């Protein structure tokens, strides 16, 4: 399929996954969180304010004793 079709399918897939009870997060090549569904954000006790790195997520979970343990 064309690139435009791929982008459309990607956006439709992400929209469908938003309500999933299974958490998912997409990270860029620099390991910064760029997209996630509510289940992921809740599991890691975070929000999408900015683009936190994986390391920052783990440090926050440890410091606050919330999220992934």
Order of alpha helices (4+ residues) and beta strands (2+ residues): alpha-beta-beta-alpha-alpha
